[in-house]
Amino acid sequence: MNALLLYCRPGFEKECAAEIQHRAMSVAAGYAEAKPNTGYVLYKCFTEGDAEYLVRRLQFWRLIFARQMIACTAHLKDISVDDRVAEVLEAAQSLPLCGELIVEPTDTNEGKELSKFCRKFSVPLRQKLRKHNKLTDKPKADKPVMHLCVLSGTEMMLGYSIPGNNSRFEMGIPRLRHPKDAPSRSSLKLEEAFLTFVPPEETEKRVTSGMNAVDLGASPGGWTYQLVRRGMMVSAVDNGPMDQALMDTGQVKHFQEDGFGFEPKRKNVTWLVCDMVEKPGRVARLMGQWLANRWCEEAIFNLKLPMKQRFSEAERCLDLMKQYLRDEGVRYQVTAKHLYHDREEITVHLRREPRRDR
Ligand SMILES: C[S@@+](CC[C@H](N)C(=O)[O-])C[C@H]1O[C@@H](n2cnc3c(N)ncnc32)[C@H](O)[C@@H]1O
């Protein structure tokens, strides 16, 4: 096997395939293979060794629909149930020395039933891999991560990802617990976004108590809840009602206004977040304007994509926003991801490029 293995949300294989075809083709020729509702896509390379080249060359953070990116070197089928470990070990001989092993199912109903098997199977496999010098004795964060993707008890795909160019979460999914007192489930979306877009070592500086934030389309307050929890003062903009417990914190000011016409009075806003249900092109442009006007430093927003060509529509909206920012002479960084808690939408992080310390 000489393929890139990408995990995605089941039902979004088409988007993930269109995107990898678009990004990888000019780097290493191949074709994307996707089956609906499997939760993964394979980009099969024509030239030997290209998958291992791609997993280093392609920038994972630039992929919207992929949750994980793995150089897949073996697709094991009809594995003998008597000695699965031996078969996987043999296939692992071609892998580099890895610093960690993850045995994981796909994000499907069949996958859920395999979670226990994965946990159990990882124990003897880890021991054998260590004994045969395929895995370091202690986890090493600077070495490749070995992935065994379990499709069934007799079918598995083996490969590795590169630290710093992968998702640090198992299955590419951060495990978050819904806070009991959050006013809506979409609260977790913003929590996942902060985890995804702000590196842990920068969180204390960039997402912190005392900052000012604006939440456009805030009702009933799931996203505002996350900002308040981090000690921020929030202007919540929405005609709809806000959760009373949030208002009682004294950290929230409710503006019953149109989010497209709202302008912060004082220009001291660090974070803009926006979850308005609106045309994605319109939202992307508004976000570009906030950054160009210096009304915020960083923004996290959703682009709702209920249409069929979701990848091309996402690209179109992001390109319009980037073009607008370039025309305005703004230097920016942008990352877009289809998060675990996103459904027919993607989440985007936009940031004014920070000044470099001399
Ligand atoms: C998906 S809900 C937001 C949920 C919220 N993020 C939460 O976690 O509770 C979308 C909200 O956008 C608001 N909205 C839509 N268009 C808007 C506009 N032009 N200005 C302000 N709010 C708007 C709606 O009233 C609705 O409350």
The ligand as an SDF file (V2000), in Angstrom:
LIG
                    3D

 27 29  0  0  0  0  0  0  0  0999 V2000
  -26.8090   28.6880   15.6700 C   0  0  0  0  0  0  0  0  0  0  0  0
  -27.5010   29.9790   16.5680 S   0  0  0  0  0  0  0  0  0  0  0  0
  -26.2260   30.4820   17.6320 C   0  0  0  0  0  0  0  0  0  0  0  0
  -26.0030   29.5760   18.7890 C   0  0  0  0  0  0  0  0  0  0  0  0
  -24.9780   30.1150   19.7620 C   0  0  0  0  0  0  0  0  0  0  0  0
  -23.6430   30.1860   19.1830 N   0  0  0  0  0  0  0  0  0  0  0  0
  -24.8880   29.2420   21.0000 C   0  0  0  0  0  0  0  0  0  0  0  0
  -23.8820   28.5590   21.1790 O   0  0  0  0  0  0  0  0  0  0  0  0
  -25.8330   29.2420   21.7920 O   0  0  0  0  0  0  0  0  0  0  0  0
  -27.5520   31.2620   15.4150 C   0  0  0  0  0  0  0  0  0  0  0  0
  -28.0070   32.5810   15.9520 C   0  0  0  0  0  0  0  0  0  0  0  0
  -27.7000   33.5710   14.9870 O   0  0  0  0  0  0  0  0  0  0  0  0
  -28.6380   34.6140   15.1550 C   0  0  0  0  0  0  0  0  0  0  0  0
  -28.5900   35.4580   13.9560 N   0  0  0  0  0  0  0  0  0  0  0  0
  -28.8630   35.1260   12.6650 C   0  0  0  0  0  0  0  0  0  0  0  0
  -28.7010   36.2180   11.8720 N   0  0  0  0  0  0  0  0  0  0  0  0
  -28.3080   37.2290   12.6860 C   0  0  0  0  0  0  0  0  0  0  0  0
  -27.9900   38.5970   12.4750 C   0  0  0  0  0  0  0  0  0  0  0  0
  -28.0300   39.1300   11.2550 N   0  0  0  0  0  0  0  0  0  0  0  0
  -27.6180   39.3290   13.5340 N   0  0  0  0  0  0  0  0  0  0  0  0
  -27.5580   38.8110   14.7810 C   0  0  0  0  0  0  0  0  0  0  0  0
  -27.8640   37.5210   15.0320 N   0  0  0  0  0  0  0  0  0  0  0  0
  -28.2400   36.7530   14.0160 C   0  0  0  0  0  0  0  0  0  0  0  0
  -29.9560   33.8770   15.3640 C   0  0  0  0  0  0  0  0  0  0  0  0
  -30.8620   34.7020   16.0450 O   0  0  0  0  0  0  0  0  0  0  0  0
  -29.5080   32.6830   16.2100 C   0  0  0  0  0  0  0  0  0  0  0  0
  -29.7260   32.9350   17.5750 O   0  0  0  0  0  0  0  0  0  0  0  0
  1  2  1  0
  2  3  1  0
  2 10  1  0
  3  4  1  0
  4  5  1  0
  5  6  1  0
  5  7  1  0
  7  8  2  0
  7  9  1  0
 10 11  1  0
 11 12  1  0
 11 26  1  0
 12 13  1  0
 13 14  1  0
 13 24  1  0
 14 15  1  0
 14 23  1  0
 15 16  2  0
 16 17  1  0
 17 18  1  0
 17 23  2  0
 18 19  1  0
 18 20  2  0
 20 21  1  0
 21 22  2  0
 22 23  1  0
 24 25  1  0
 24 26  1  0
 26 27  1  0
M  CHG  2   2   1   9  -1
M  END
$$$$
